[in-house]
């Protein structure tokens, strides 16, 4: 979970951001009570180039800039 997830969700729910993302659903934080027992950290750097080459669109976010912005 993000340390400042409230700010991140607030940013993602802004109309201008949702318009840019092409979504109209409200984002919300996930529950801390979930079962994360099967979650594992997996490297994606070997898979990502193939996904992008296959036409899968990605979103490039710099969380530090989002969380530190005045908006």
PDB file of N, CA, C and O in Angstrom:
ATOM      1  N   UNK A   1       0.837  -1.189   0.000  1.00  0.00           N
ATOM      2  CA  UNK A   1       0.000   0.000   0.000  1.00  0.00           C
ATOM      3  C   UNK A   1       0.871   1.238   0.000  1.00  0.00           C
ATOM      4  O   UNK A   1       1.957   1.240   0.579  1.00  0.00           O
ATOM      5  N   UNK A   2       0.412   2.265  -0.631  1.00  0.00           N
ATOM      6  CA  UNK A   2       1.162   3.508  -0.662  1.00  0.00           C
ATOM      7  C   UNK A   2       1.087   4.222   0.671  1.00  0.00           C
ATOM      8  O   UNK A   2       0.055   4.210   1.343  1.00  0.00           O
ATOM      9  N   UNK A   3       2.185   4.839   1.041  1.00  0.00           N
ATOM     10  CA  UNK A   3       2.216   5.575   2.302  1.00  0.00           C
ATOM     11  C   UNK A   3       1.218   6.729   2.279  1.00  0.00           C
ATOM     12  O   UNK A   3       0.505   6.958   3.256  1.00  0.00           O
ATOM     13  N   UNK A   4       1.169   7.451   1.164  1.00  0.00           N
ATOM     14  CA  UNK A   4       0.249   8.587   1.026  1.00  0.00           C
ATOM     15  C   UNK A   4      -0.867   8.242   0.049  1.00  0.00           C
ATOM     16  O   UNK A   4      -1.172   9.028  -0.847  1.00  0.00           O
ATOM     17  N   UNK A   5      -1.472   7.078   0.215  1.00  0.00           N
ATOM     18  CA  UNK A   5      -2.464   6.619  -0.751  1.00  0.00           C
ATOM     19  C   UNK A   5      -3.673   7.543  -0.842  1.00  0.00           C
ATOM     20  O   UNK A   5      -4.309   7.615  -1.893  1.00  0.00           O
ATOM     21  N   UNK A   6      -3.999   8.242   0.225  1.00  0.00           N
ATOM     22  CA  UNK A   6      -5.134   9.167   0.187  1.00  0.00           C
ATOM     23  C   UNK A   6      -4.890  10.263  -0.840  1.00  0.00           C
ATOM     24  O   UNK A   6      -5.790  10.605  -1.607  1.00  0.00           O
ATOM     25  N   UNK A   7      -3.688  10.814  -0.862  1.00  0.00           N
ATOM     26  CA  UNK A   7      -3.357  11.858  -1.833  1.00  0.00           C
ATOM     27  C   UNK A   7      -3.349  11.297  -3.249  1.00  0.00           C
ATOM     28  O   UNK A   7      -3.798  11.959  -4.185  1.00  0.00           O
ATOM     29  N   UNK A   8      -2.842  10.085  -3.405  1.00  0.00           N
ATOM     30  CA  UNK A   8      -2.782   9.458  -4.721  1.00  0.00           C
ATOM     31  C   UNK A   8      -4.188   9.210  -5.261  1.00  0.00           C
ATOM     32  O   UNK A   8      -4.457   9.488  -6.429  1.00  0.00           O
ATOM     33  N   UNK A   9      -5.078   8.696  -4.432  1.00  0.00           N
ATOM     34  CA  UNK A   9      -6.460   8.440  -4.844  1.00  0.00           C
ATOM     35  C   UNK A   9      -7.162   9.753  -5.168  1.00  0.00           C
ATOM     36  O   UNK A   9      -7.917   9.834  -6.137  1.00  0.00           O
ATOM     37  N   UNK A  10      -6.917  10.769  -4.368  1.00  0.00           N
ATOM     38  CA  UNK A  10      -7.504  12.089  -4.622  1.00  0.00           C
ATOM     39  C   UNK A  10      -7.070  12.598  -5.998  1.00  0.00           C
ATOM     40  O   UNK A  10      -7.876  13.144  -6.752  1.00  0.00           O
ATOM     41  N   UNK A  11      -5.796  12.412  -6.311  1.00  0.00           N
ATOM     42  CA  UNK A  11      -5.272  12.820  -7.614  1.00  0.00           C
ATOM     43  C   UNK A  11      -5.943  12.025  -8.734  1.00  0.00           C
ATOM     44  O   UNK A  11      -6.373  12.606  -9.731  1.00  0.00           O
ATOM     45  N   UNK A  12      -6.036  10.709  -8.581  1.00  0.00           N
ATOM     46  CA  UNK A  12      -6.626   9.866  -9.619  1.00  0.00           C
ATOM     47  C   UNK A  12      -8.108  10.146  -9.832  1.00  0.00           C
ATOM     48  O   UNK A  12      -8.635   9.850 -10.904  1.00  0.00           O
ATOM     49  N   UNK A  13      -8.784  10.700  -8.849  1.00  0.00           N
ATOM     50  CA  UNK A  13     -10.210  11.004  -8.967  1.00  0.00           C
ATOM     51  C   UNK A  13     -10.485  12.405  -9.501  1.00  0.00           C
ATOM     52  O   UNK A  13     -11.644  12.788  -9.660  1.00  0.00           O
ATOM     53  N   UNK A  14      -9.443  13.167  -9.777  1.00  0.00           N
ATOM     54  CA  UNK A  14      -9.649  14.489 -10.388  1.00  0.00           C
ATOM     55  C   UNK A  14     -10.208  14.310 -11.797  1.00  0.00           C
ATOM     56  O   UNK A  14      -9.804  13.397 -12.517  1.00  0.00           O
ATOM     57  N   UNK A  15     -11.131  15.176 -12.187  1.00  0.00           N
ATOM     58  CA  UNK A  15     -11.761  15.059 -13.510  1.00  0.00           C
ATOM     59  C   UNK A  15     -10.749  15.141 -14.645  1.00  0.00           C
ATOM     60  O   UNK A  15     -10.813  14.365 -15.598  1.00  0.00           O
ATOM     61  N   UNK A  16      -9.810  16.087 -14.539  1.00  0.00           N
ATOM     62  CA  UNK A  16      -8.834  16.241 -15.617  1.00  0.00           C
ATOM     63  C   UNK A  16      -7.947  15.009 -15.753  1.00  0.00           C
ATOM     64  O   UNK A  16      -7.594  14.621 -16.866  1.00  0.00           O
ATOM     65  N   UNK A  17      -7.588  14.397 -14.640  1.00  0.00           N
ATOM     66  CA  UNK A  17      -6.756  13.193 -14.674  1.00  0.00           C
ATOM     67  C   UNK A  17      -7.556  12.028 -15.245  1.00  0.00           C
ATOM     68  O   UNK A  17      -7.044  11.276 -16.075  1.00  0.00           O
ATOM     69  N   UNK A  18      -8.798  11.869 -14.813  1.00  0.00           N
ATOM     70  CA  UNK A  18      -9.627  10.780 -15.326  1.00  0.00           C
ATOM     71  C   UNK A  18      -9.869  10.945 -16.827  1.00  0.00           C
ATOM     72  O   UNK A  18      -9.906   9.961 -17.566  1.00  0.00           O
ATOM     73  N   UNK A  19     -10.032  12.184 -17.268  1.00  0.00           N
ATOM     74  CA  UNK A  19     -10.218  12.436 -18.694  1.00  0.00           C
ATOM     75  C   UNK A  19      -8.979  11.977 -19.472  1.00  0.00           C
ATOM     76  O   UNK A  19      -9.091  11.328 -20.512  1.00  0.00           O
ATOM     77  N   UNK A  20      -7.804  12.324 -18.954  1.00  0.00           N
ATOM     78  CA  UNK A  20      -6.551  11.917 -19.606  1.00  0.00           C
ATOM     79  C   UNK A  20      -6.387  10.399 -19.603  1.00  0.00           C
ATOM     80  O   UNK A  20      -5.889   9.826 -20.572  1.00  0.00           O
ATOM     81  N   UNK A  21      -6.804   9.746 -18.516  1.00  0.00           N
ATOM     82  CA  UNK A  21      -6.696   8.293 -18.413  1.00  0.00           C
ATOM     83  C   UNK A  21      -7.788   7.571 -19.194  1.00  0.00           C
ATOM     84  O   UNK A  21      -7.672   6.376 -19.463  1.00  0.00           O
ATOM     85  N   UNK A  22      -8.850   8.294 -19.559  1.00  0.00           N
ATOM     86  CA  UNK A  22      -9.957   7.685 -20.289  1.00  0.00           C
ATOM     87  C   UNK A  22     -10.829   6.802 -19.418  1.00  0.00           C
ATOM     88  O   UNK A  22     -11.365   5.796 -19.884  1.00  0.00           O
ATOM     89  N   UNK A  23     -10.972   7.178 -18.143  1.00  0.00           N
ATOM     90  CA  UNK A  23     -11.796   6.401 -17.215  1.00  0.00           C
ATOM     91  C   UNK A  23     -12.860   7.291 -16.596  1.00  0.00           C
ATOM     92  O   UNK A  23     -12.734   8.516 -16.589  1.00  0.00           O
ATOM     93  N   UNK A  24     -13.909   6.665 -16.076  1.00  0.00           N
ATOM     94  CA  UNK A  24     -14.942   7.426 -15.377  1.00  0.00           C
ATOM     95  C   UNK A  24     -15.388   6.713 -14.101  1.00  0.00           C
ATOM     96  O   UNK A  24     -16.501   6.926 -13.620  1.00  0.00           O
ATOM     97  N   UNK A  25     -14.527   5.881 -13.567  1.00  0.00           N
ATOM     98  CA  UNK A  25     -14.811   5.183 -12.302  1.00  0.00           C
ATOM     99  C   UNK A  25     -14.005   5.831 -11.195  1.00  0.00           C
ATOM    100  O   UNK A  25     -12.920   6.362 -11.435  1.00  0.00           O
ATOM    101  N   UNK A  26     -14.530   5.789  -9.992  1.00  0.00           N
ATOM    102  CA  UNK A  26     -13.813   6.359  -8.854  1.00  0.00           C
ATOM    103  C   UNK A  26     -12.786   5.368  -8.334  1.00  0.00           C
ATOM    104  O   UNK A  26     -13.071   4.184  -8.157  1.00  0.00           O
ATOM    105  N   UNK A  27     -11.594   5.874  -8.097  1.00  0.00           N
ATOM    106  CA  UNK A  27     -10.541   5.061  -7.494  1.00  0.00           C
ATOM    107  C   UNK A  27     -10.713   5.092  -5.985  1.00  0.00           C
ATOM    108  O   UNK A  27     -11.223   6.066  -5.430  1.00  0.00           O
ATOM    109  N   UNK A  28     -10.288   4.030  -5.327  1.00  0.00           N
ATOM    110  CA  UNK A  28     -10.301   3.987  -3.867  1.00  0.00           C
ATOM    111  C   UNK A  28      -9.132   3.135  -3.393  1.00  0.00           C
ATOM    112  O   UNK A  28      -8.600   2.321  -4.148  1.00  0.00           O
ATOM    113  N   UNK A  29      -8.744   3.324  -2.158  1.00  0.00           N
ATOM    114  CA  UNK A  29      -7.639   2.534  -1.626  1.00  0.00           C
ATOM    115  C   UNK A  29      -8.118   1.121  -1.342  1.00  0.00           C
ATOM    116  O   UNK A  29      -9.305   0.885  -1.115  1.00  0.00           O
ATOM    117  N   UNK A  30      -7.192   0.200  -1.358  1.00  0.00           N
ATOM    118  CA  UNK A  30      -7.562  -1.180  -1.045  1.00  0.00           C
ATOM    119  C   UNK A  30      -7.547  -1.385   0.464  1.00  0.00           C
ATOM    120  O   UNK A  30      -6.951  -0.608   1.210  1.00  0.00           O
ATOM    121  N   UNK A  31      -8.198  -2.422   0.882  1.00  0.00           N
ATOM    122  CA  UNK A  31      -8.287  -2.730   2.303  1.00  0.00           C
ATOM    123  C   UNK A  31      -6.966  -3.288   2.815  1.00  0.00           C
ATOM    124  O   UNK A  31      -6.331  -4.105   2.150  1.00  0.00           O
ATOM    125  N   UNK A  32      -6.563  -2.850   3.981  1.00  0.00           N
ATOM    126  CA  UNK A  32      -5.361  -3.393   4.607  1.00  0.00           C
ATOM    127  C   UNK A  32      -5.645  -4.767   5.210  1.00  0.00           C
ATOM    128  O   UNK A  32      -4.719  -5.476   5.605  1.00  0.00           O
ATOM    129  N   UNK A  33      -6.921  -5.145   5.283  1.00  0.00           N
ATOM    130  CA  UNK A  33      -7.306  -6.421   5.882  1.00  0.00           C
ATOM    131  C   UNK A  33      -7.280  -7.566   4.872  1.00  0.00           C
ATOM    132  O   UNK A  33      -7.614  -8.699   5.216  1.00  0.00           O
ATOM    133  N   UNK A  34      -6.889  -7.285   3.635  1.00  0.00           N
ATOM    134  CA  UNK A  34      -6.885  -8.313   2.601  1.00  0.00           C
ATOM    135  C   UNK A  34      -5.858  -9.397   2.857  1.00  0.00           C
ATOM    136  O   UNK A  34      -4.959  -9.245   3.684  1.00  0.00           O
ATOM    137  N   UNK A  35      -6.007 -10.487   2.135  1.00  0.00           N
ATOM    138  CA  UNK A  35      -5.074 -11.609   2.266  1.00  0.00           C
ATOM    139  C   UNK A  35      -3.960 -11.434   1.246  1.00  0.00           C
ATOM    140  O   UNK A  35      -4.136 -11.699   0.057  1.00  0.00           O
ATOM    141  N   UNK A  36      -2.819 -10.987   1.730  1.00  0.00           N
ATOM    142  CA  UNK A  36      -1.685 -10.771   0.849  1.00  0.00           C
ATOM    143  C   UNK A  36      -0.685 -11.920   0.948  1.00  0.00           C
ATOM    144  O   UNK A  36       0.461 -11.785   0.517  1.00  0.00           O
ATOM    145  N   UNK A  37      -1.109 -13.042   1.509  1.00  0.00           N
ATOM    146  CA  UNK A  37      -0.223 -14.176   1.715  1.00  0.00           C
ATOM    147  C   UNK A  37       0.345 -14.758   0.435  1.00  0.00           C
ATOM    148  O   UNK A  37       1.445 -15.310   0.439  1.00  0.00           O
ATOM    149  N   UNK A  38      -0.395 -14.639  -0.665  1.00  0.00           N
ATOM    150  CA  UNK A  38       0.104 -15.214  -1.907  1.00  0.00           C
ATOM    151  C   UNK A  38       0.770 -14.170  -2.799  1.00  0.00           C
ATOM    152  O   UNK A  38       1.257 -14.506  -3.878  1.00  0.00           O
ATOM    153  N   UNK A  39       0.797 -12.925  -2.372  1.00  0.00           N
ATOM    154  CA  UNK A  39       1.465 -11.888  -3.148  1.00  0.00           C
ATOM    155  C   UNK A  39       2.968 -12.118  -3.124  1.00  0.00           C
ATOM    156  O   UNK A  39       3.558 -12.385  -2.077  1.00  0.00           O
ATOM    157  N   UNK A  40       3.561 -12.011  -4.274  1.00  0.00           N
ATOM    158  CA  UNK A  40       5.010 -12.117  -4.358  1.00  0.00           C
ATOM    159  C   UNK A  40       5.531 -10.986  -5.226  1.00  0.00           C
ATOM    160  O   UNK A  40       4.821 -10.469  -6.089  1.00  0.00           O
ATOM    161  N   UNK A  41       6.736 -10.624  -4.994  1.00  0.00           N
ATOM    162  CA  UNK A  41       7.373  -9.606  -5.821  1.00  0.00           C
ATOM    163  C   UNK A  41       7.978 -10.312  -7.020  1.00  0.00           C
ATOM    164  O   UNK A  41       8.768 -11.246  -6.877  1.00  0.00           O
ATOM    165  N   UNK A  42       7.597  -9.854  -8.200  1.00  0.00           N
ATOM    166  CA  UNK A  42       8.101 -10.474  -9.417  1.00  0.00           C
ATOM    167  C   UNK A  42       8.781  -9.410 -10.265  1.00  0.00           C
ATOM    168  O   UNK A  42       8.275  -8.294 -10.384  1.00  0.00           O
ATOM    169  N   UNK A  43       9.915  -9.742 -10.849  1.00  0.00           N
ATOM    170  CA  UNK A  43      10.569  -8.771 -11.730  1.00  0.00           C
ATOM    171  C   UNK A  43       9.754  -8.604 -13.009  1.00  0.00           C
ATOM    172  O   UNK A  43       9.297  -9.590 -13.587  1.00  0.00           O
ATOM    173  N   UNK A  44       9.574  -7.389 -13.442  1.00  0.00           N
ATOM    174  CA  UNK A  44       8.806  -7.151 -14.657  1.00  0.00           C
ATOM    175  C   UNK A  44       9.675  -6.641 -15.794  1.00  0.00           C
ATOM    176  O   UNK A  44       9.215  -6.555 -16.933  1.00  0.00           O
ATOM    177  N   UNK A  45      10.918  -6.303 -15.503  1.00  0.00           N
ATOM    178  CA  UNK A  45      11.753  -5.696 -16.539  1.00  0.00           C
ATOM    179  C   UNK A  45      12.007  -6.633 -17.721  1.00  0.00           C
ATOM    180  O   UNK A  45      12.295  -6.167 -18.824  1.00  0.00           O
ATOM    181  N   UNK A  46      11.906  -7.934 -17.507  1.00  0.00           N
ATOM    182  CA  UNK A  46      12.090  -8.858 -18.632  1.00  0.00           C
ATOM    183  C   UNK A  46      10.800  -9.039 -19.425  1.00  0.00           C
ATOM    184  O   UNK A  46      10.849  -9.365 -20.611  1.00  0.00           O
ATOM    185  N   UNK A  47       9.658  -8.837 -18.797  1.00  0.00           N
ATOM    186  CA  UNK A  47       8.372  -9.003 -19.471  1.00  0.00           C
ATOM    187  C   UNK A  47       7.888  -7.722 -20.139  1.00  0.00           C
ATOM    188  O   UNK A  47       7.202  -7.775 -21.160  1.00  0.00           O
ATOM    189  N   UNK A  48       8.236  -6.590 -19.581  1.00  0.00           N
ATOM    190  CA  UNK A  48       7.702  -5.309 -20.037  1.00  0.00           C
ATOM    191  C   UNK A  48       8.000  -5.006 -21.505  1.00  0.00           C
ATOM    192  O   UNK A  48       7.083  -4.600 -22.218  1.00  0.00           O
ATOM    193  N   UNK A  49       9.220  -5.176 -21.992  1.00  0.00           N
ATOM    194  CA  UNK A  49       9.466  -4.873 -23.410  1.00  0.00           C
ATOM    195  C   UNK A  49       8.570  -5.670 -24.354  1.00  0.00           C
ATOM    196  O   UNK A  49       8.068  -5.127 -25.338  1.00  0.00           O
ATOM    197  N   UNK A  50       8.368  -6.952 -24.061  1.00  0.00           N
ATOM    198  CA  UNK A  50       7.496  -7.775 -24.913  1.00  0.00           C
ATOM    199  C   UNK A  50       6.054  -7.288 -24.873  1.00  0.00           C
ATOM    200  O   UNK A  50       5.374  -7.279 -25.899  1.00  0.00           O
ATOM    201  N   UNK A  51       5.584  -6.883 -23.699  1.00  0.00           N
ATOM    202  CA  UNK A  51       4.215  -6.369 -23.582  1.00  0.00           C
ATOM    203  C   UNK A  51       4.053  -5.084 -24.389  1.00  0.00           C
ATOM    204  O   UNK A  51       3.070  -4.920 -25.111  1.00  0.00           O
ATOM    205  N   UNK A  52       5.011  -4.181 -24.268  1.00  0.00           N
ATOM    206  CA  UNK A  52       4.940  -2.923 -25.015  1.00  0.00           C
ATOM    207  C   UNK A  52       5.035  -3.173 -26.515  1.00  0.00           C
ATOM    208  O   UNK A  52       4.320  -2.543 -27.294  1.00  0.00           O
ATOM    209  N   UNK A  53       5.919  -4.092 -26.928  1.00  0.00           N
ATOM    210  CA  UNK A  53       6.037  -4.438 -28.349  1.00  0.00           C
ATOM    211  C   UNK A  53       4.753  -5.055 -28.888  1.00  0.00           C
ATOM    212  O   UNK A  53       4.445  -4.919 -30.072  1.00  0.00           O
ATOM    213  N   UNK A  54       4.000  -5.736 -28.017  1.00  0.00           N
ATOM    214  CA  UNK A  54       2.736  -6.362 -28.422  1.00  0.00           C
ATOM    215  C   UNK A  54       1.593  -5.355 -28.482  1.00  0.00           C
ATOM    216  O   UNK A  54       0.475  -5.705 -28.858  1.00  0.00           O
ATOM    217  N   UNK A  55       1.869  -4.107 -28.114  1.00  0.00           N
ATOM    218  CA  UNK A  55       0.845  -3.074 -28.199  1.00  0.00           C
ATOM    219  C   UNK A  55       0.096  -2.811 -26.912  1.00  0.00           C
ATOM    220  O   UNK A  55      -0.850  -2.024 -26.904  1.00  0.00           O
ATOM    221  N   UNK A  56       0.495  -3.449 -25.821  1.00  0.00           N
ATOM    222  CA  UNK A  56      -0.149  -3.183 -24.534  1.00  0.00           C
ATOM    223  C   UNK A  56       0.267  -1.789 -24.090  1.00  0.00           C
ATOM    224  O   UNK A  56       1.456  -1.487 -23.994  1.00  0.00           O
ATOM    225  N   UNK A  57      -0.712  -0.948 -23.823  1.00  0.00           N
ATOM    226  CA  UNK A  57      -0.410   0.423 -23.423  1.00  0.00           C
ATOM    227  C   UNK A  57      -0.068   0.471 -21.947  1.00  0.00           C
ATOM    228  O   UNK A  57      -0.640  -0.258 -21.136  1.00  0.00           O
ATOM    229  N   UNK A  58       0.860   1.329 -21.616  1.00  0.00           N
ATOM    230  CA  UNK A  58       1.289   1.467 -20.227  1.00  0.00           C
ATOM    231  C   UNK A  58       1.126   2.894 -19.749  1.00  0.00           C
ATOM    232  O   UNK A  58       1.007   3.820 -20.552  1.00  0.00           O
ATOM    233  N   UNK A  59       1.120   3.065 -18.457  1.00  0.00           N
ATOM    234  CA  UNK A  59       0.996   4.380 -17.844  1.00  0.00           C
ATOM    235  C   UNK A  59       2.280   4.664 -17.086  1.00  0.00           C
ATOM    236  O   UNK A  59       2.669   3.899 -16.204  1.00  0.00           O
ATOM    237  N   UNK A  60       2.934   5.758 -17.429  1.00  0.00           N
ATOM    238  CA  UNK A  60       4.189   6.123 -16.788  1.00  0.00           C
ATOM    239  C   UNK A  60       3.903   7.210 -15.762  1.00  0.00           C
ATOM    240  O   UNK A  60       3.666   8.363 -16.119  1.00  0.00           O
ATOM    241  N   UNK A  61       3.925   6.842 -14.498  1.00  0.00           N
ATOM    242  CA  UNK A  61       3.670   7.794 -13.419  1.00  0.00           C
ATOM    243  C   UNK A  61       4.910   7.957 -12.561  1.00  0.00           C
ATOM    244  O   UNK A  61       5.620   6.990 -12.284  1.00  0.00           O
ATOM    245  N   UNK A  62       5.159   9.160 -12.153  1.00  0.00           N
ATOM    246  CA  UNK A  62       6.195   9.406 -11.159  1.00  0.00           C
ATOM    247  C   UNK A  62       5.465   9.773  -9.879  1.00  0.00           C
ATOM    248  O   UNK A  62       5.038  10.914  -9.698  1.00  0.00           O
ATOM    249  N   UNK A  63       5.326   8.801  -9.001  1.00  0.00           N
ATOM    250  CA  UNK A  63       4.545   8.994  -7.780  1.00  0.00           C
ATOM    251  C   UNK A  63       5.058  10.152  -6.952  1.00  0.00           C
ATOM    252  O   UNK A  63       4.270  10.876  -6.344  1.00  0.00           O
ATOM    253  N   UNK A  64       6.360  10.337  -6.919  1.00  0.00           N
ATOM    254  CA  UNK A  64       6.901  11.423  -6.106  1.00  0.00           C
ATOM    255  C   UNK A  64       6.404  12.771  -6.606  1.00  0.00           C
ATOM    256  O   UNK A  64       6.115  13.656  -5.800  1.00  0.00           O
ATOM    257  N   UNK A  65       6.299  12.944  -7.921  1.00  0.00           N
ATOM    258  CA  UNK A  65       5.803  14.205  -8.471  1.00  0.00           C
ATOM    259  C   UNK A  65       4.319  14.383  -8.184  1.00  0.00           C
ATOM    260  O   UNK A  65       3.872  15.492  -7.893  1.00  0.00           O
ATOM    261  N   UNK A  66       3.557  13.305  -8.262  1.00  0.00           N
ATOM    262  CA  UNK A  66       2.120  13.378  -8.007  1.00  0.00           C
ATOM    263  C   UNK A  66       1.858  13.736  -6.549  1.00  0.00           C
ATOM    264  O   UNK A  66       1.048  14.614  -6.253  1.00  0.00           O
ATOM    265  N   UNK A  67       2.538  13.059  -5.654  1.00  0.00           N
ATOM    266  CA  UNK A  67       2.284  13.253  -4.229  1.00  0.00           C
ATOM    267  C   UNK A  67       2.808  14.589  -3.726  1.00  0.00           C
ATOM    268  O   UNK A  67       2.347  15.090  -2.700  1.00  0.00           O
ATOM    269  N   UNK A  68       3.759  15.165  -4.430  1.00  0.00           N
ATOM    270  CA  UNK A  68       4.318  16.442  -4.001  1.00  0.00           C
ATOM    271  C   UNK A  68       3.706  17.629  -4.727  1.00  0.00           C
ATOM    272  O   UNK A  68       4.016  18.775  -4.401  1.00  0.00           O
ATOM    273  N   UNK A  69       2.833  17.375  -5.715  1.00  0.00           N
ATOM    274  CA  UNK A  69       2.245  18.482  -6.465  1.00  0.00           C
ATOM    275  C   UNK A  69       1.244  19.240  -5.603  1.00  0.00           C
ATOM    276  O   UNK A  69       0.698  18.707  -4.638  1.00  0.00           O
ATOM    277  N   UNK A  70       1.022  20.482  -5.972  1.00  0.00           N
ATOM    278  CA  UNK A  70       0.090  21.338  -5.223  1.00  0.00           C
ATOM    279  C   UNK A  70      -1.351  21.094  -5.617  1.00  0.00           C
ATOM    280  O   UNK A  70      -2.254  21.602  -4.952  1.00  0.00           O
ATOM    281  N   UNK A  71      -1.603  20.335  -6.674  1.00  0.00           N
ATOM    282  CA  UNK A  71      -2.971  20.126  -7.177  1.00  0.00           C
ATOM    283  C   UNK A  71      -3.715  19.110  -6.369  1.00  0.00           C
ATOM    284  O   UNK A  71      -4.875  18.819  -6.661  1.00  0.00           O
TER     285      UNK A  71
END
